[in-house]
Amino acid sequence: MTHRATKIVATLGPASSDPALLEQMIRAGVNVVRLNFSHGTAQDHIERAHQVREAAKRAGREVGIMADLQGPKIRVGKFTEGKVFLQSGQPFVLDAARTEMGDINGVGLDYKALPREVKEGDVLLLNDGLIVMTVIDVKGSAIHTTVKMGGELSNNKGINKQGGGLSAPALTAKDMEDIRTAMSFHADYVAVSFPKSATDMEMARQLCNVAAEDGHKPGMIAKIERAEAIPHLEAILLASDGIMVARGDLAVEVGNAAVPALQKRMITLARENDRVVITATQMMESMITNPVPTRAEVSDVANAVLDGTDAVMLSAETASGKYPLETVKEMAKICYAVEGGTTFKMEADFTGRTFRQIAHAVSMGALFTAHHLGAKAIVALTRSGFTALWMSRHLIRVPIYALTSSVAVQRKMTLYRNVHPLLIDVSVDRDAALARAEIDLKRRNIVAVGDVYAITCGESVGAPGGTNTLKICQVQ
């Protein structure tokens, strides 16, 4: 097996901002670069997006850019000494009205509504659940708690309520400004933090469409990280172009033990509804400080690949870790190995499926035929990318090459599992376009004389939604 189906999303940060290193990371397997809008200024993100485009150009491949919005700041304030060490059993006050710096007895809150949303007996989890507090009483702006599980609490650490229930809106004023910034450099995807309903995603999409004055339409990714999102999962998914299994905050709210089954459910649901899915958080966490992953991390990445995730994501590992390039190489190696050792049953995957339109039926026919013929490649001439998306929802060993004349579509397809998007100037004349496509495939050493490949296209090549032809070719 010489190609990798599962895509890698890497977060850009201080550890990976060097242009030469970024180029190496793209060559090593990064398909989509995540810009985390929780850190940095608008100008920082604009400059980094430019760096990504330039590094991709030098590497000779296109990568997508995902702008990840910060969402509501449900966080503690700052401490006089930057941090405190809390002991189990001690009292601690979270005070929304506090203006002075925090100390061992209490701290202020960025989220001023918290005192109105908690009551006696509620459990609060801070710093990704490493610190646990029980609410004893709420007096005005002050939440009096007892520390149940202590530890180090530092500036601006996040707060979750066990079981969910905080009303903070998914889109803040900062997010709205950040959307304008993301649209200024044509982010290919926008990830929305803490959505609770389909309405949150619909609003974010509208804001993106308004901000992109030239008609650019990014893919919308819903980060599933609130307990309240789970009952509305399918509606949120259908209002989005994809979801992220954001296992950090989600685990804090629903409990660690519930996350693996939710991950599998989300991946399956996304694939069944023709949406993309990213699995994220702590995938290679130990490589922030170590040059090799743990065996448990290898298994974690492998399981996401086996479940059919489109992409696996790196956060602090590449943003601030000591070994960003090595982490990308290790993750790519795991994906290769797992995919190469997996047996796919195409017939079982098609059982009970119905085709909604001609293009969908042609896409499925290409998969089925290529699988049984042992084709070298499946080639989709596509204007919108939908043909490639439909094909990518099914697990198959044959690589899919999506040929498009749109750079925006090419970049969006960088996230689709098993799809290798290529830019080609496709003629409106179908025969000329097919001939040009084969020449391009041979030039790239994708096919050689004697190889069989399947190709899909429309009567009018390049027209969106027009795919109606499947052709089986043998290279002469």
N, C-alpha and C positions, 0 to 999 in steps of 0.2 A: 504494500500500500504506500503510495508516494504522495498522497494529498491528505490534508487534515480537514475534517468536516466541521468540528466544533470551533467556534470563533473565540478569540481572546479579547476582552475589554481591559485596558490598563489605564489606571488613573495617573494623570500627570501632576507632578508636584516638584518640590525642591530637589528631590533625589533623581529626577528624570528630565529636568529642564535643559540640560546640556544638549545642543543640537546634534552633535555627533553621537551621543548616547541614544537619543531619541530615534535617530535613523537606524542604529543597531537594533533597537527594540522592535522597530517595525519590520526589519529584515528577519528577526528571530521569530516573528509570528503575531505581533499585535495587529488586530484587524480594526478595532475601534478605540479611540482615545477618549477618556472621560475627563471633562473639566469640572471639578468640584466647586460650585459657586458658594459653598460655605466658607471658603477661604479666598482671599485676594480681592483686588479691585476690578472694576470693569475693564480698565486698560490692561491689567495683567492677563485677563482671559482673552482679550482681542489679540494681544501679542503672542500668547501661547497657541491660539488657533492658527495664527500665521506660521509659527514654528512647525506645527504639525503638518500643515500643507506643504511647506518647503521640505521637511524631512521625508515626507511620503514621495515627493517628486524625485528627490535624490535616490531614494530606495527603489524607484521604478514601479511603485504600486500605489493604489489609492486606499486610503483608510477613512473610516467614518469618524465624526466628532459628535460626542454626546455631551450636552450641557445638563448638568445635574443640579437642579434648583435646591436651595437650602431648606425651604419650607419653614414652618413656625419654629421659633426659638423657645422651646420648653426647656429652659436651662437655669441653673443656679447662677448667681452673680460671681464676683471675684473676691478673693481672700487677701488680707493684708500681706501675708507671706506667700501667696500663690497657691497654698494648699494647707489642709489640716488633716490630721490622722484621727479618725473617729473610733471610739471604743464601743463595743457592743454593750447595750444597757444604758448608755448615757443619753440625756435629753439633747435635742437639737431643734432649733427654730428656723423655719423657712418663712421669711417675712417679705411680702411683696412691696411694703412701704419703706423698707430699709434702704438708706442711701449710703451709709458708711460701709467700708470694706468688711468682709466676713471674718469670723474667728472660730475658735473651737466650740462656741456656744450657738452660733447661727450664721446665716448668710442671706443676702437679698435674692430676688427672683427676677429673671428677664420676663417670665410669663406671669403677668400681673393678675390674670384671672384664676390662677390655681387655687387660692383660698376659697373661692366660690364653688369649686368643682370637686372638692374632697370633703370627707366627713370622718368622724371618729371611726376607727377600725380599718380604714383604707390602708393599703400597703403601697408605698412609693419605692420605686427602684431607681437608683442613681448610678451614673457611670456604667451604662450597659448592664445593670443588674448586679454589679459587684458590691454595691452598698444597698442595704434594705432598711427602710424605716417604716414604722407603724404610726399612723396619725392618732394622737391622744385627744387633741382638742383643736378647734379652730376659733380664734378670737380676733375678729376683724380681719386685718391683713396678715395676721401671724398664724402659721400652721405649727402647732406644737407636736413634736414627734419623739418617739423613743427609737434609738438605733438598734436594730435587731441583728444586723450583720455589718460590722464596721470595716474600716479600711481607709485608704488615702482618697480624699475628695479634693480635687483641684478646680481651678477657675473654669467657669462656663460648662461644667459637665451636664449632660442631659438628664432629664427626669421623665420617667414613665409611671403611669398608674397601672398596677397589676389588673389585668382584665380589660384595660382600655377605659374610655369614657371621657377623655379630655376633648374640649370643643374647639380647640384652636383650628382656624381655617387652613386648608392646605396651601392656599396661595396668599402670600403676604405682599405688602407694598414693595418690599425688596425683590421678591420673586418677579413681580411685574416689571420692575426696572431691568432685572437680569434677563428676562425674556427679550426685551428690546436689544440688549447687548448680544445675546445669542443669535438673534436674527440678523444682526449687523454683519456677522461673519458666516452666516448660512450654516448654523449647526444642523447636522443631519438628523439628530434625535434630541428631544428635550425630555428629561426624566423629572417627573413631578413627585415630590416627597410627601408622604403621609396623606394621600387621597383617601377619602372615606366613602365616596360615592361616584357614580358615573358623571354627575354634574360637575364635580371638581375637574375631571379630565376634559369635559366638553368646554368648560370655561378656559382652561389652559390652552386648548387648541384654538379657540377663538382669539385669545390674546396673541398667540403666535401668528395667526393669519393676518391680524390687523397690523402687528409690528413689522411683518415682512412685506414691505410695500411693493416689492417686485414679484410677488406671487409665490415665493418660496414656501413650501409646506413641509415642515419637519415631521418625522415620525414621533408619536407621543408614547412615552413609556411610563406606566403607572408603577411606582415603587410600593409594593405591598408590605407595609410595616406597622399597620394599626390593627388591633383586634376588631375594630368596627368594620374594617374593609372585608373581612372574611365572609360574612353573610351576603355581601353584595359583590362578591368576587367576579361572577360572570358578567354582571352589568358593567362593572369597571373595565373588565377586559374588552368587552365589545365596544366601549367608548374610546378605546386606546388602540395603538398599533402594536403594542406589546406590553409585557409586565416584567418587573424585576422582583425576584424572590429575595427581598432585603432582609436577610435572616437575623441581623443584629437587633434592631428595635422590635421586630416581630417576635423574636424569641423572648425578649424581656416582657412583652405584653401577654403572650399566650403561654409562655413556658417553653423551655428548651426541648422537652420531650415531644411537644406537639409539632415542631417544625419539620422534621423529615417527612412525615406523611403529607403535610401541607405542601411541601416542596414538590413531591411527586404529583399531587393533585393539580397544582398550578401548571406544571410543565405539560401534563396531559391535556388539561383544559385549553391551554394556549395553542397547542398543536392541532387539536380538534377544531378550533375556531379560526385557524389560519392567522394566528398572531405569533410574534416572536417572543422568546422568553430568555431572560438573563438570570443566572444563578450567582448570587453575590454574598460577600461578607466572610472573612476569616478563612478563605479557601486555602491560602498558603501562608497563614499568619506567622508561623515560626520563621519564615524566610525574611521577615523584617530585620531580624538580627542574625540569622543562621544561613549558611550557603546552601543547605540542602533542606528539603521538606521532611516532615515526619511521615511515617507510614500511614497514620490516620488521615493526614491531609491528602496524601496520594489517593486513598480510598474515597475520600469525600469528593474530590474532583472527578474521579472515575465514575462514581455513582451518578453524578449529575450528567455526565456524558452518556452513560447507559440509559438514563431516563429520557434522553432526547433533547436536552437543553440546547438552545441555539448558541449560547455563549456562556463562558465562565469569566468571572470578573475579579480583578485585582484592585485593591484599594490602597491602604498604607504600604503594602508590599512594594509597589512601584512609585508611590507618591513620596514616601519619606524613608523607605527601608534602605538597608545597606547594600542589597543585591538585586536591584531592579531588573537588570538584563538577565541574570542567572535565573530569576524567578519566572520570567517569560519563557525562557528555554525549557525549564523543568515542566512548566504547565503544558507547553506544546508537546513535549515528549510523552507526558501522561496521556493526553488526548490521542496522539498517534497510536500508542500502544493499545489503548482500550478499543478504539474503533477498529483497529486491525484484527483484534481477537474476537470480534462480535459477529454472530451469524444473524442475518436479517431474513425474515419470512415475509416476502412481498404479498403473497396471497392472503395471509392472515391480516395484513394491514389494510387490505381492500375490502374485507368482509363487511357487509352492511353499509358500505359507502354509497352515496348518491351524488350525481354530478349536477351542479346547479346551472351550468352553462357550457357552451361548446368549448371554450378555451380551457375550462377545467377538465373536461373529458379528454381533450387532446393531451393535456399535461400528464394525466394519470396513465394514458396509453403509452406515452413516451417512457415513463418509469417502468411500467410492466414489461414492455418490449425490450428495453435496454437491459433490464435485470436478467431476462431469460436468454438473450443473445450474448450476454457477456460483453456488452459494448464498452468501448474505451471511454466514452464520454456521452453526456446528454447536453445538447446545445439548445439554448432558448434565445431566439431573437425577440427582444422585448422592448417596448417603449416605456411601459409603466412599472415593470418588475413583477407584476402579479403572477405571470406564468411561473417565474422562478420561485416565488414565494409558495405557491401551491405545491410545486415539486418538492420543495425543501421541508414540507410538513411530514414527509414519509422517509423512513430510514432506509437508505440504499447505499451500497458500496460504490456505485458508479458516480463519479463527480459530475456536478452540474455547472456548465459554463454559461453564464448569462451575458449575452452580447447586446449592448445598448449604445445609442448615440447620445444619451443624456448623462452628463457627469453627476448630476444630483441623484439620479436613479442608481447609477453605479455605486455611489457612496452609501446610499441607503441599503443596498444589497450586501454591503460588507458584513452586516449582522446576521444574514440568513444562513442557517446551518447548511453546509455542503454546497453552497453556491459561491462560485468564483466569478465575480463580475468583471467584465472586460469592456473597454470603450472601443467602439468600432463605428466608422462612418458607414451606416447601412443605406444602400441605395433603395429607392422606392420600387425599383424593378426586382421582382423576387428572385429570378434566376441569377441575376448579377450579384444580389446580396448573398445568396447561398454560396456562390463560388468564392466571393470575397471572404466569407466566414471561414470556409475550409482553408483558404490560403493563410489566413491569420492563425488558425489553429495549428497548422503545420509549422509556421514560422516560430510559434511559441513552444514547439515540441510537445504539444498536447496529443496530437495524432500523427501517425506515420503511415506509409504505404501498407495497405492490407488491413488497417484497423477499421472496425465498424463503429459508427456513432449514430445517434438519433438526433434529429434536429426538428424543432418546432418553430413555426412562423405563421404569418397571416397572408391573405391574398394581397393586401397592401402592406408591405413590410414597413414596420415602424409606426403603424397606426395603433393607438392604445385600445386594448380590448378586442383586437381583431384576430388573435391566434385561432386558426382553424385547420392547420395542416401539420401532419407528422410525416417525416420522411426518414427512411433508414438508408444511410450512405455507407459505402466502403471506399476508403481512400485509394485512389489509383496512382 
